[in-house]
Amino acid sequence: MRRRDFLTGAVAATAAASTAFMLTGRSAHAAPAAQASPGGLAGLTSMTTGAKPISVEERRARIAKLQKLMVEQKIGALILESGSSLDYFTGIQWHRSERTTAAVIPARGDIVVVTPAFEEPSIRETLAVGDDVRPWNEHESPFALLVGALRDRGVTSGPIAFEATTRLFVVDGVRDASAGAYSVVSGNALVKAVRLIKSPAELVLMQTANDVTLAALRYVHGHVRAGMRPDEIATMMNAATEALGGAPEFALVLINEASAYPHGSRQPQTLHEGSVILMDVGCAVHGYQSDISRTWVMGKPTAKQRKVWDTVKRGQEIALATAKLGSPVGAIDDAVRAYYEKEGWGPGYKLPGLPHRTGHGIGLDGHESPYLVHGDATPLAPGMCFSDEPGLYIPGEFGIRLEDCWHMTETGPKLFTELAKSIDDPI
């Protein structure tokens, strides 16, 4: 469960008073439509009208790479249900429910999609590759259709892989429908090997998403007023994002003491002179996500707030300076944490300090591997994308988080958005 999904549920009953409110707009995988600026958002126009979705040719190349890996590893097929990986390979943008929609990508041959019969027209709207869609009616078994698809593609026994987030009842259903003909293996390494390195087209969409989010943040920063609640600020952020052509993903607004807890508190808060405002926000453009955090103070910051803010920014800079081709991504977290400990924070994950990892991978999912955390040995390579967010938190007082996303190049890390300049110029 993603942090934004958790928070959406956690605050649903107290949205108006909560210090952690977010309003989810269109699906993360939907292409945002250009919209006119709503009332009160004069001057904001779409920044995404020229954004191009991932081409059919690129999706086919992804499938070909996946199939090559499966042949090499003697895996008969990959099965994946609705989610970001199904979108990544096929273009299908669909939600999960008790009714199974899934695809079989065989090591050799064309893909097969299985979906409820009454959903077939909707599934075909976003299906970008292949045309073998096999519908099942309410009294029928989707798992029998999946097994039939495997057999039609020559996969009658041996290992088959399931995408890592596939629910257990789907795995069990295929196993039972095949009478145990297949051995089940994890598809995590297969999918990761293809999705890990972002293509130029993916990077362009992520750049656009980050541009939209930063522009929306700049708008909100100029329009927050004393007496506002977090839900009001989040609503304004999402409206600005839509006016700029993005699909809102999340708008986490933490103010006052709630900023000391990375994902907020239920205690009601309102803005006043001296309030710390921490915003963690993002959107999607043709499914590809942004993730930016900014923290500032309403009015004049205290010396302590200024010192913590500057320390967090220095942590961001150290993370980028540590990013070297071929080095383990976990070393980035180690370097930032060592600096913070030298400054008197922690040690380790203890508070006051940095209780979470320095960053996470990002792409079609807001959080995806690899992670900037101690022990992640994934070698840093061109095309990998990450957040850079080493916050500091003081329970009972306040927290500071600054976050920008970047991607690795042959010559070093490249930011999608420039680091904030200062607590006085925070966007």
Disulfide bonds with the S-S distance in Angstrom:
none
